[in-house]
Amino acid sequence: PQTHRRLCLWCLDEDRKDDGFRNNGIEGAAARTAFRDALPGQFAEEVEAARAAGARAFVISNEHLQSRLKTPREVARVQDFLAPHFDEIEVICVLRPQVEVAVSLASTISRDRFRLTDRFFERVNPDNPYYNFARLEWRWSAAFGAGAVRLCPFRSRPDLVADLVAELGIDTAGFETPERRNQALDVRVMAMMNAVRVPLVEDGRRNPFGTLFLDELPFGERLEIGRDTARAIQARFAESNAKLAARRDDITLEDLEPDWTRFAEAANTGLLDQDCAFADQVAALVRVFNERLRLEELRTRMAETERALARGNLGSAERLLEKCRHEAGVLARAQAFGGEIAAACGRVEDIAAQLAARRERQAGNEA
C-alpha cells in the first residue's frame, strides 16, 4: 500500500534536513531539486490511475505529515500540492493522550538506534511540536480550514481503518486482513539496544549489515515509566489541551485523559541504564551473521540466474543478474568471509560473461 512518505519531504523547507532524503536516494541539492520537480507529475499519474480504476476517494496516509511538518508554511505546501487534484479534502488527526504517545514512541526511538534515557521523557512537553495538539490543529486548520480538519480521539475510536471502511462503504469481502503485530519492544530489548550500538548508518549510508530482527524477539515485559511520572508528564499539557477542547467540538478533555490503569505503579526504566561488558562483541556478532545472510542470499540469487540462463530465459536472467551485482556491491563493504565473497563475486562475473555470449549468439542467429 502507498504511504506517500515523499509528500512530507516535498513539503519541507529547503534548508530542512531529514533522513527521508537519504533513505529515498535523494542526496545533494541537484537531486533534491529534481525530486521536487518530478513528484507533482508522478502524483498526478497516480491520481488519474486511481480514477480510471473507479476510485471514489483517495486516502493519503503517513505519520510524518504530523511529526515532521512543524510550521504553518510547511503544512500549507500540503494544501498547495493536493488542491489541484481534489474537489474536497478532509484532514483526519487521531489524537491520544500525550504520555501514551510518548511511551509508544519510545519503541520507535529504540528501533531507530537512538539511546533511550530519561531525557527522552523530559522532552515530552508543549514546546515540542510533536506533542502539542493545539498547535497541530492550528497549523492544519490554517492551511485547510477548521471545517476540513477532523479530530478523532483514539481512546474512544482506536480503529481508524474500520471507521474509514464503514464511512466510505468499502466492501472488504475478499480482502486479506493484515496481521496485526505488537510494535512495542520488550523493555529488556530496549536495554539491549542501548548497550549494543549497532550503527544504523555507516559512512553516510544505511548499514546493510545492521538488521537486528527485533520483531522476532520475545516480548514479555513492556516499558513502565511509573504512574506518578506518567501523571506528571500528562499534567504538562493541561493548558494546551484545554485550549484545544475549548475551540473544538470533536475532542474533549476526557478524550485526552489517559487510562491510568494501564500504567504500573513502579517504573522499570532503570533497566535502560544497565551496562554490558561485551556489547562490542555482540555488535560484531550481529554484523557477522548479517554478512553471512547476505552472502547466502547472493548465492541463492546466482543459482536462480544460472537456472534462468540454462532454460533460455535471457530476459529473466538479466534481471536476476542485476540483483546479483547489487548484492555483490553490498558485500564489498563486508568485513568477514573475504575469500568466500571474492569467489562469489567472481562467479557473478562468470555468469555475466555466459549471458553476454548467449546474447551474442542469439543476435547472430537472428541476423
C-alpha positions in Angstrom: 0.0 0.0 0.0 1.0 3.6 -0.6 2.1 5.6 2.4 3.1 8.7 0.5 6.2 9.3 2.6 7.7 11.5 -0.1 4.9 14.1 0.2 6.3 15.1 3.6 9.8 15.5 2.1 8.4 17.7 -0.7 6.7 20.0 1.8 9.8 20.6 4.0 11.6 23.9 3.9 14.6 23.9 1.6 17.1 24.1 4.5 15.5 21.3 6.5 17.5 18.1 6.9 15.6 14.8 7.1 16.8 11.2 6.9 14.0 10.5 4.5 16.1 12.1 1.7 18.9 9.7 2.3 16.5 6.7 2.6 14.9 7.6 -0.8 18.2 8.2 -2.5 17.7 12.0 -2.7 21.2 13.3 -1.8 22.5 16.7 -2.7 20.9 19.9 -3.9 20.6 18.8 -7.5 18.8 15.6 -6.5 16.5 17.4 -4.2 15.6 19.9 -6.9 14.9 17.1 -9.4 12.8 15.3 -6.8 10.7 18.4 -6.2 10.2 18.9 -9.9 9.2 15.3 -10.6 6.9 14.4 -7.7 3.8 16.5 -8.7 3.7 14.8 -12.0 4.1 11.4 -10.5 1.3 12.0 -8.0 -1.0 13.3 -10.8 -0.4 10.0 -12.7 -1.3 8.1 -9.5 -4.5 10.0 -9.0 -5.5 9.5 -12.6 -4.8 5.8 -12.4 -7.0 5.6 -9.3 -9.8 7.5 -11.0 -9.6 5.2 -14.1 -9.9 2.2 -11.8 -13.1 3.6 -10.4 -11.9 5.1 -7.1 -14.3 7.4 -5.3 -12.0 8.5 -2.6 -8.2 8.9 -2.3 -6.6 8.2 1.1 -3.2 9.6 1.9 -1.6 8.2 5.0 1.8 8.9 6.5 2.5 9.8 10.1 5.5 12.0 9.1 2.9 14.6 7.9 2.1 15.1 11.6 5.5 14.6 13.1 7.8 16.4 10.7 5.9 19.3 9.2 6.4 21.7 12.1 5.5 25.1 10.7 2.3 26.6 9.1 4.4 27.2 5.9 5.3 23.5 5.5 1.7 22.4 6.2 0.4 25.0 3.6 2.5 23.2 1.0 0.5 20.1 1.5 -2.6 22.0 0.6 -0.9 23.5 -2.4 0.2 20.1 -3.6 -3.2 18.4 -3.2 -5.7 21.1 -4.1 -5.3 20.8 -7.9 -6.4 17.2 -7.8 -9.4 17.1 -5.5 -12.7 18.9 -5.1 -12.8 18.2 -1.3 -10.1 17.4 1.2 -10.6 16.2 4.8 -7.7 16.1 7.2 -8.1 13.4 9.9 -5.9 13.7 13.1 -6.0 10.8 15.5 -5.2 12.1 19.0 -4.3 10.1 22.1 -3.1 11.3 25.5 0.4 12.7 25.1 2.0 10.4 27.7 0.6 7.4 25.9 2.1 8.7 22.7 5.5 9.1 24.3 5.5 5.6 25.7 4.6 4.2 22.3 7.2 6.4 20.6 9.9 5.0 22.9 9.9 1.7 21.0 10.3 3.6 17.7 13.2 5.6 19.2 14.9 2.4 20.2 14.3 0.8 16.8 15.9 3.8 15.2 19.1 3.1 17.2 18.8 6.2 19.4 19.7 5.7 23.0 16.5 5.8 25.2 17.0 7.5 28.5 15.0 9.6 31.0 16.0 12.7 28.9 13.6 11.4 26.2 10.6 11.8 28.6 11.9 15.3 29.7 11.3 16.4 26.1 7.7 15.4 26.3 6.3 18.9 26.8 4.1 21.5 25.0 7.2 23.2 23.5 7.8 20.1 21.4 5.5 20.4 18.3 5.2 16.6 18.1 3.1 16.6 21.3 1.3 20.0 21.2 -2.1 19.1 19.7 -3.4 22.6 20.0 -0.7 23.9 17.7 -1.1 20.8 15.4 -4.7 21.6 14.9 -4.0 25.3 14.4 -1.4 24.6 11.7 -3.7 22.3 9.7 -6.8 24.4 10.2 -4.9 27.5 9.0 -4.0 25.6 5.7 -7.2 23.7 5.1 -9.8 25.5 7.1 -11.1 24.4 10.5 -14.1 22.7 9.0 -11.8 20.4 6.9 -10.0 19.1 10.0 -11.5 16.2 11.9 -10.1 15.2 15.3 -10.6 11.6 16.2 -10.0 10.6 19.8 -8.0 7.3 19.9 -9.4 6.4 23.3 -13.0 6.0 22.0 -12.2 5.2 18.4 -9.0 3.1 18.3 -9.5 1.6 14.9 -9.4 4.3 12.3 -9.2 1.8 9.4 -12.5 0.3 10.4 -14.1 3.7 10.7 -12.9 4.7 7.2 -14.0 1.4 5.7 -17.5 1.9 7.1 -17.6 5.6 6.1 -16.5 5.0 2.6 -18.7 2.0 2.1 -15.9 -0.3 1.2 -16.8 -4.0 0.7 -14.0 -5.9 2.4 -15.2 -9.3 1.2 -12.2 -11.0 -0.3 -9.7 -8.7 1.3 -7.0 -10.3 3.4 -6.8 -8.8 6.9 -3.2 -7.8 7.6 -1.5 -9.4 10.5 -1.6 -7.0 13.5 1.8 -7.1 15.2 2.7 -5.5 18.5 5.1 -2.8 17.6 6.2 -2.3 21.2 9.6 -3.7 22.2 10.3 -5.6 25.4 12.0 -3.2 27.9 14.9 -5.6 28.0 15.3 -5.4 24.2 15.4 -1.6 24.6 18.1 -2.0 27.2 20.0 -4.2 24.8 19.7 -1.6 22.1 21.0 1.0 24.5 24.0 -1.2 25.3 24.7 -2.8 21.9 25.5 0.1 19.5 24.9 -1.5 16.1 25.1 1.5 13.7 22.1 2.3 11.5 24.3 4.4 9.2 27.9 3.9 8.1 29.9 6.4 6.1 26.7 8.3 5.4 24.9 5.3 4.0 22.5 2.9 5.6 24.3 0.0 7.2 23.3 -3.2 5.2 24.6 -5.4 8.0 22.8 -4.0 10.9 19.5 -5.9 10.9 18.5 -7.0 14.4 15.2 -8.8 13.7 13.6 -7.0 16.6 10.1 -8.2 15.7 11.2 -11.8 16.1 12.5 -11.3 19.7 10.2 -12.4 22.5 8.0 -9.8 24.2 7.3 -10.3 27.9 7.8 -7.0 29.8 6.7 -3.6 28.5 8.3 -0.3 29.3 6.9 1.2 32.5 7.7 4.7 33.5 5.6 4.6 36.7 2.2 6.1 37.3 3.4 9.2 39.2 5.8 10.0 36.4 3.1 9.5 33.8 0.7 11.8 35.7 3.5 14.5 35.9 4.1 14.3 32.2 0.5 14.5 31.2 0.0 17.4 33.6 2.3 19.5 31.4 -0.4 19.5 28.7 -3.3 20.6 30.9 -3.3 24.2 29.4 -2.7 23.4 25.8 -5.3 20.5 25.8 -7.8 22.8 27.4 -7.3 25.4 24.7 -7.9 22.7 22.1 -11.0 21.3 23.7 -12.4 24.8 24.1 -12.3 25.7 20.4 -13.3 22.3 19.0 -16.5 20.2 19.4 -14.9 16.9 18.2 -12.5 16.5 21.1 -12.9 16.8 24.9 -10.5 16.9 27.8 -11.8 13.4 28.8 -10.6 12.1 25.4 -7.1 13.3 26.3 -7.1 11.8 29.8 -5.0 8.6 29.9 -6.4 5.3 31.2 -4.3 5.4 34.3 -4.9 1.7 35.0 -2.6 1.0 32.0 0.4 2.4 34.0 2.1 0.4 36.6 2.8 2.0 40.0 6.5 1.0 39.8 8.9 2.0 36.9 11.3 -0.3 35.2 13.3 2.3 33.4 16.3 1.5 35.5 16.9 -1.4 33.2 17.7 1.0 30.3 20.9 2.2 32.0 22.5 -1.3 32.6 25.9 -1.7 31.1 27.0 -4.7 29.0 30.7 -5.7 29.3 30.6 -7.5 25.9 28.4 -5.0 24.0 31.1 -4.6 21.2 31.4 -8.3 20.8 27.6 -8.7 20.4 27.6 -5.9 17.8 30.3 -7.7 15.9 28.4 -10.9 16.1 25.3 -9.2 14.6 27.4 -7.9 11.7 28.9 -11.3 11.0 25.5 -13.0 11.0 24.1 -10.4 8.6 27.1 -10.6 6.3 26.7 -14.4 6.1 23.0 -14.0 5.4 23.7 -11.5 2.5 26.3 -13.9 1.2 23.9 -16.8 1.1 21.2 -14.6 -0.5 23.7 -13.8 -3.2 24.4 -17.5 -3.8 20.7 -18.2 -4.0 20.3 -15.4 -6.5 23.2 -16.7 -8.6 21.6 -20.1 -8.7 18.3 -18.6 -9.9 20.2 -16.7 -12.6 22.0 -19.8 -13.8 18.7 -21.7 -13.9 17.1 -19.0 -16.0 20.1 -19.0 -18.3 20.0 -22.7 -18.7 16.3 -22.5 -19.7 17.0 -19.8 -22.2 15.1 -17.2 -20.3 17.6 -14.5 -21.1 15.4 -11.5 -20.0 14.8 -13.1 -16.6 18.5 -13.9 -16.3 19.4 -10.3 -17.0 17.1 -9.0 -14.3 18.4 -11.5 -11.8 22.0 -10.7 -12.7 21.3 -7.1 -11.9 20.2 -8.1 -8.4 23.3 -10.3 -8.1 25.5 -7.4 -8.9 23.7 -5.2 -6.4 24.3 -7.8 -3.6 27.9 -8.2 -4.7 28.3 -4.4 -4.3 26.8 -4.5 -0.9 29.1 -7.4 0.2 32.1 -5.3 -0.9 31.6 -3.5 2.4 31.7 -6.7 4.4 34.4 -7.4 7.0 34.3 -11.2 7.1 34.2 -14.1 4.7 36.6 -12.3 2.4 37.7 -15.3 0.3 34.1 -16.6 0.0 32.8 -13.2 -1.0 35.6 -12.8 -3.6 34.8 -16.2 -5.1 31.0 -15.4 -5.2 31.7 -12.1 -6.9 33.9 -13.8 -9.5 31.1 -16.3 -10.2 28.8 -13.3 -10.8 31.1 -12.1 -13.5 31.4 -15.6 -15.0 27.6 -15.7 -15.2 27.6 -12.2 -16.8 30.1 -13.4 -19.4 27.9 -16.5 -20.2 24.9 -14.3 -20.6 26.7 -11.9 -22.9 27.9 -14.8 -25.0 24.3 -16.2 -25.3 23.0 -12.8 -26.3 25.7 -12.5 -28.9 24.9 -15.9 -30.4 21.2 -15.1 -30.4 21.9 -11.9 -32.2 24.0 -13.8 -34.8 21.3 -16.4 -35.3 18.6 -13.7 -35.8 20.9 -11.9 -38.4 
